[in-house]
Amino acid sequence: MTEQPHKQRPKLLVVADTYHPKVDGTLKFIDEFLKRASADFEISLLVPDFDGKNKREKDVTFIKVSRLFHLSEYNSMRLSFSNLRKIRRAVKEADCVFVQGPAMISYLSVLYAHRYKKKVVFYTHVLSWEVFAKFVPSYLRWLFHILLKKLSLYVFNRCDEILVPYHTLRDELQKEGVKATMHIAKLGVDIDLFNQTNKKLYYKQKFGLDPERTVIGYVGRISREKNVQVLIDAFRKLENQERLTLLLVGNGPEELKKELDLPKNCKVTGFVTNVHDYLKAMDIFVMPSLTETTSLATLEAMSTGLPVVVTKVGFIQDYVVKDHTGIFFPKNSATMLSIQLKKLWDDPVLRAKLGENARKTVAYSFSWERSVNRIRRLLLKLIYS
C-alpha cells in the first residue's frame, strides 16, 4: 500500500503591533490563537521588539520600535530600510497574512500583501481614527483624524476579509466606506481559568486584603481613556469606608499614577500575571472606561461570577444586560456610579444573581475554544478557496 504524502500546512503570518512584555486584548487573542491553531497552520509572527525585552521564541520576526513618539503608551515602529525589508520578506514567504491592528506594522503588512497578491485577513477591534486621534495635541486632532481615516479605509479595502468582534463595529465600518467582506468573530475568555470560587476569603487574605471588607475592583491599564479617577471619586462617596477596599489591578505611566487621588484603603497592584486570582478576591467589578472595544477585562470578571458596573461603550453595551448580568452608569458620573455601587453593596442577593447570570453568559457565548475555532475555519476557507 502506497503511503500518502503528508499534507503541508499553509504558511500563516500573524502580524501585530503589540507583543510581550506588553499585555492587552490583542496579545491575549494571539496567545490563545497560537495554542489552538498551530495544528492547522505553519505560523510565523511579525511583531514589534520592545527594547529587546520581548518573549523570545522561534518563528518570530521582530521589528525595532522607536522612542521618538508614542500613542496610548505604544511606541511607533522605526521607519528604516531594514524594517521594511523584514516586513516584505515575511509577507512574501506567507500563504496568508493575518493582521491584528491597527498601527504601522499592520498597515505596511497589508500593503505588501496586496502588492504580492497574498491572501490577507484583518482582525480589527476599533475605529483607529477615533481611538488614536485622542492621543495627539488638540490643535492637530482634526487633521490627524482625517488623514488616519483615509489611510485606514484605503488599507481595509485592500484586504480579502475583515474580522470584527461585534455587529455594531461592522455596521460603522460599512457606513464609513469599507467594501471588503466582513465576518463577526467574537473574542473569548478562558472560562476554566476565570471561574467562580467559594474561597473568596482565601483570595482576599492571599493578597493582604481584609477578608471582612467588601472589595470593589478594576482590572486594566491606568490610562486616561480608562477613566479610573471617576471610580476613585465614586468610591470616596461611599459611607462606612472602614468596611470597603478599592483594588486597582493594572499599571500605567508613572506621571498619571501620581495624579490619582487615592484613598488610604486603596491598593494598586501594578502589572500582574495572575489576574484571575485577583478577580476572585473581588466582590464587585467596575469598568469606568470612556472608550472600549470588546473589553476582555469585563468578560473575564463576568466569567469569574462577578456583578459588573460598566459604562455603555463598545461591545459592553450588547453583552451586559441591565439588571440581569450587570448595571450601567453614565460616563464621568461619579455620583451615579456611587449610587449603583451602594445598591450592590447593600444587596448581596442581587450581587449573587447578577454574578451567576454573568458567568452563564460568558460560558455559553465567549469561550476561547468557540472563538478560535470560528476564526480558524474562516482562514482555512479563504486560503483554500
C-alpha positions in Angstrom: 0.0 0.0 0.0 1.4 3.3 -1.1 2.0 5.8 1.8 0.1 9.0 1.3 2.2 12.2 1.3 1.9 14.3 4.4 -0.4 17.3 3.8 1.6 20.5 4.1 0.1 23.1 6.4 -0.4 26.6 4.8 2.0 29.3 6.0 0.2 31.8 8.1 1.9 35.1 9.0 0.3 36.6 12.1 1.1 40.4 12.3 0.6 42.6 15.3 1.6 46.0 16.7 1.9 44.6 20.2 3.7 41.7 21.8 5.3 40.6 25.1 6.0 42.2 27.5 3.0 44.4 26.6 -0.3 42.9 27.7 -3.6 43.8 26.1 -6.6 42.2 24.5 -4.9 41.7 21.1 -2.0 39.8 22.7 -4.3 37.6 24.7 -6.1 36.7 21.4 -2.7 35.9 19.7 -1.6 33.7 22.6 -4.9 31.8 22.5 -4.9 31.5 18.7 -1.4 30.1 18.7 -2.3 27.4 21.2 -5.3 26.3 19.3 -4.4 26.8 15.6 -0.8 25.6 15.3 -2.0 22.1 14.1 -3.7 23.7 11.1 -1.1 26.3 10.1 2.7 26.8 9.9 2.6 30.0 11.9 5.1 32.9 12.0 4.8 36.1 13.9 5.7 39.6 12.8 5.7 41.8 15.9 7.5 44.8 17.4 10.6 44.5 19.6 10.0 46.5 22.8 13.5 47.4 23.9 14.7 43.8 23.4 12.6 42.6 26.3 10.2 40.5 24.2 9.4 36.9 24.9 11.9 35.2 22.6 10.6 32.2 20.6 11.1 30.6 17.2 9.4 31.8 14.0 9.2 35.4 15.2 10.4 38.3 13.2 10.9 41.3 15.5 10.6 44.9 14.2 12.5 47.6 16.0 10.4 50.3 17.5 11.3 53.9 18.1 11.1 56.1 21.2 10.6 59.3 19.1 6.9 59.3 19.7 4.2 57.0 21.0 0.4 56.9 21.1 -1.5 55.5 24.0 1.7 54.1 25.6 2.8 52.3 22.4 6.0 53.3 20.7 5.8 53.7 16.9 7.8 51.4 14.6 11.1 52.9 13.4 10.9 53.6 9.7 14.0 52.1 8.2 15.0 50.1 5.2 16.0 47.2 7.5 12.5 47.1 9.0 10.8 47.4 5.6 12.9 44.5 4.3 11.8 42.4 7.3 8.2 43.1 6.6 8.5 42.4 2.9 10.4 39.2 3.4 7.9 37.9 6.0 4.9 38.7 3.8 6.4 37.1 0.6 7.1 33.8 2.4 3.5 33.5 3.7 0.4 32.0 2.0 -1.9 34.2 4.1 -1.4 37.3 6.3 -3.5 37.5 9.4 -3.3 41.1 10.7 -4.1 42.3 14.2 -4.1 46.1 14.3 -4.3 48.8 13.6 -0.9 50.6 13.6 2.1 51.0 11.3 3.4 47.4 11.2 -0.1 46.1 10.5 -0.8 48.7 7.7 2.5 48.1 6.0 2.0 44.4 6.0 -1.4 44.7 4.3 0.1 46.9 1.6 2.9 44.4 1.0 0.4 41.6 0.9 -1.7 43.4 -1.6 1.4 44.0 -3.8 2.4 40.3 -3.7 -1.1 39.1 -4.1 -1.2 37.3 -0.8 -4.5 36.5 1.0 -4.9 38.9 3.8 -7.4 39.0 6.7 -7.5 41.9 9.1 -8.9 41.5 12.6 -9.8 44.9 13.9 -11.4 45.9 17.1 -11.6 49.7 16.8 -12.2 52.6 14.5 -8.5 53.6 14.5 -9.0 57.2 13.5 -11.3 57.8 16.5 -9.1 56.0 19.0 -5.7 57.3 18.1 -6.8 60.9 17.5 -7.4 61.3 21.2 -3.7 61.0 21.9 -2.4 63.8 19.8 -2.5 67.5 20.7 -5.9 69.1 20.2 -4.8 71.6 17.6 -3.7 68.6 15.4 -6.6 66.3 16.2 -8.9 67.2 13.3 -6.1 66.8 10.7 -4.8 63.6 12.2 -8.4 62.2 12.3 -8.9 62.9 8.6 -5.6 61.6 7.4 -5.7 58.4 9.5 -9.3 57.7 8.5 -8.3 58.0 4.8 -5.3 55.7 5.3 -7.3 53.1 7.3 -10.1 52.9 4.7 -7.5 52.5 2.0 -5.8 49.7 3.9 -9.1 47.9 4.8 -10.3 47.9 1.2 -7.1 46.1 0.2 -7.9 43.1 2.4 -9.7 40.0 1.3 -11.7 39.8 4.5 -12.1 41.7 7.7 -13.0 40.2 11.1 -14.7 42.3 13.7 -15.8 41.2 17.2 -19.3 42.7 17.2 -22.0 43.8 14.8 -22.0 47.5 15.6 -18.4 47.9 14.6 -19.1 46.1 11.3 -22.0 48.5 10.6 -19.8 51.5 11.4 -17.1 50.4 9.1 -19.5 49.7 6.2 -21.1 53.1 6.8 -17.6 54.7 6.5 -17.0 53.0 3.2 -15.3 49.7 3.8 -16.2 47.3 0.9 -14.2 44.2 1.9 -16.1 41.1 3.1 -16.7 41.2 6.9 -17.4 38.5 9.4 -18.3 38.6 13.1 -15.7 36.8 15.2 -16.0 37.4 18.9 -13.1 37.4 21.3 -13.1 34.9 24.1 -12.3 34.0 27.7 -10.6 31.1 29.3 -13.6 30.0 31.2 -11.7 27.3 33.1 -9.1 29.8 34.4 -11.6 32.6 35.1 -14.1 30.6 37.1 -16.2 31.1 40.2 -14.9 30.4 43.6 -16.3 29.7 47.0 -12.9 30.6 48.6 -13.2 34.4 48.3 -11.9 34.9 51.9 -8.8 32.9 51.0 -8.0 35.0 47.9 -8.5 38.3 49.9 -6.1 37.1 52.5 -3.6 35.9 49.8 -3.3 39.5 48.6 -3.2 41.1 52.0 -6.8 42.4 51.9 -9.0 42.4 55.0 -11.3 39.4 54.5 -14.1 41.2 56.3 -14.2 44.1 53.8 -16.2 44.3 50.6 -13.7 44.6 47.7 -14.6 46.9 44.7 -12.2 46.2 41.9 -10.9 47.2 38.5 -8.6 45.5 36.0 -6.9 47.2 33.1 -4.4 49.9 32.2 -4.2 53.0 34.4 -4.8 55.5 31.5 -6.9 58.5 30.7 -9.3 56.6 28.4 -10.0 54.1 31.2 -11.1 56.9 33.5 -10.0 55.3 36.7 -10.3 58.6 38.6 -14.1 58.5 38.3 -14.1 55.2 40.1 -11.9 56.6 42.8 -14.2 59.6 43.2 -17.3 57.4 43.4 -15.6 55.1 45.9 -14.9 58.1 48.2 -18.6 59.0 48.2 -19.5 55.7 49.8 -20.1 55.7 53.5 -18.5 53.3 56.1 -15.2 53.3 54.3 -13.7 51.1 57.1 -15.8 48.3 55.6 -14.5 48.7 52.0 -11.4 48.2 49.9 -10.7 49.5 46.4 -8.5 47.2 44.4 -6.9 48.5 41.1 -5.2 45.7 39.2 -3.0 47.2 36.4 -0.2 49.5 35.5 0.3 52.8 33.6 2.6 55.8 33.1 4.1 57.0 36.4 3.1 60.6 35.8 -0.6 59.5 35.5 -0.5 57.2 38.5 0.9 60.1 40.6 -2.1 62.3 39.6 -4.6 59.8 41.0 -6.1 60.9 44.3 -6.0 57.5 46.0 -7.8 56.9 49.3 -5.9 55.1 52.1 -8.0 51.9 51.7 -7.0 51.5 48.1 -4.4 49.0 46.7 -2.8 49.4 43.2 -1.0 46.2 42.2 0.9 47.2 39.1 1.4 44.6 36.4 0.4 41.1 37.4 0.3 37.8 35.6 -2.4 36.2 37.7 -5.4 38.5 37.1 -7.7 35.5 37.6 -6.7 35.2 41.2 -7.2 38.9 41.9 -10.7 38.8 40.4 -11.6 36.0 42.8 -10.7 38.4 45.7 -13.3 41.0 44.4 -17.0 41.3 45.3 -17.9 43.9 42.6 -16.2 44.8 39.4 -16.2 48.2 37.7 -15.2 49.2 34.2 -15.4 53.1 34.1 -14.0 53.5 30.6 -14.7 56.4 28.2 -14.0 54.1 25.3 -13.8 50.3 24.8 -13.9 47.6 22.2 -14.8 44.2 23.5 -13.3 44.7 27.0 -11.9 41.3 27.8 -11.4 42.5 31.4 -15.1 42.9 31.8 -15.8 39.5 30.2 -13.2 37.9 32.5 -14.8 39.4 35.5 -18.2 38.1 34.4 -16.7 34.7 33.8 -15.4 34.8 37.4 -19.0 35.3 38.5 -18.7 39.0 39.5 -21.5 41.5 39.2 -20.2 44.3 36.9 -20.9 48.0 36.9 -20.0 49.5 33.5 -20.3 52.4 31.1 -22.3 51.9 27.8 -19.3 51.8 25.4 -18.2 49.4 22.7 -19.4 45.9 22.7 -20.0 46.1 26.5 -23.5 47.6 25.9 -24.5 44.5 24.0 -23.4 41.6 26.2 -24.1 43.3 29.6 -27.9 43.3 30.2 -29.2 45.8 32.7 -30.2 44.2 36.0 -29.5 40.7 34.5 -25.8 40.4 34.2 -24.7 43.9 35.3 -25.6 47.6 35.9 -24.8 50.7 33.8 -23.8 54.2 34.8 -23.2 57.3 32.7 -19.7 58.2 31.7 -17.9 60.5 34.1 -20.6 60.4 36.7 -19.0 59.6 40.0 -22.3 60.3 41.8 -24.3 57.8 39.7 -21.5 55.2 40.0 -21.5 55.5 43.8 -25.3 55.0 43.8 -25.0 51.8 41.8 -22.2 50.6 44.0 -24.2 51.2 47.1 -27.1 49.4 45.5 -24.9 46.3 45.0 -23.2 46.6 48.4 -26.5 46.7 50.2 -27.9 43.7 48.4 -25.8 40.5 48.4 -28.7 38.6 46.9 -28.6 40.9 43.8 -24.9 40.6 43.6 -25.1 36.8 43.6 -27.9 36.8 40.9 -26.0 39.1 38.6 -22.8 37.1 39.0 -24.5 33.8 38.3 -26.1 35.2 35.1 -22.8 36.8 34.0 -21.0 33.6 34.3 -23.6 31.7 32.3 -23.5 34.3 29.6 -19.7 34.1 29.1 -19.5 30.4 29.4 -22.1 29.9 26.6 -21.1 32.6 24.2 -17.4 33.7 24.8 -15.2 30.7 25.3 -11.8 30.8 23.5 -12.4 27.4 22.0 -15.6 28.6 20.3 -13.9 31.9 19.2 -10.7 30.5 17.8 -12.4 27.6 16.0 -14.6 30.0 14.1 -11.6 32.1 13.0 -9.6 29.1 12.1 -12.4 27.9 9.8 -12.7 31.3 8.2 -8.9 31.4 7.5 -8.8 27.9 6.0 -11.8 28.6 3.8 -10.2 31.7 2.4 -6.8 30.0 1.9 -8.3 27.1 0.0 -11.0 29.0 -1.9 
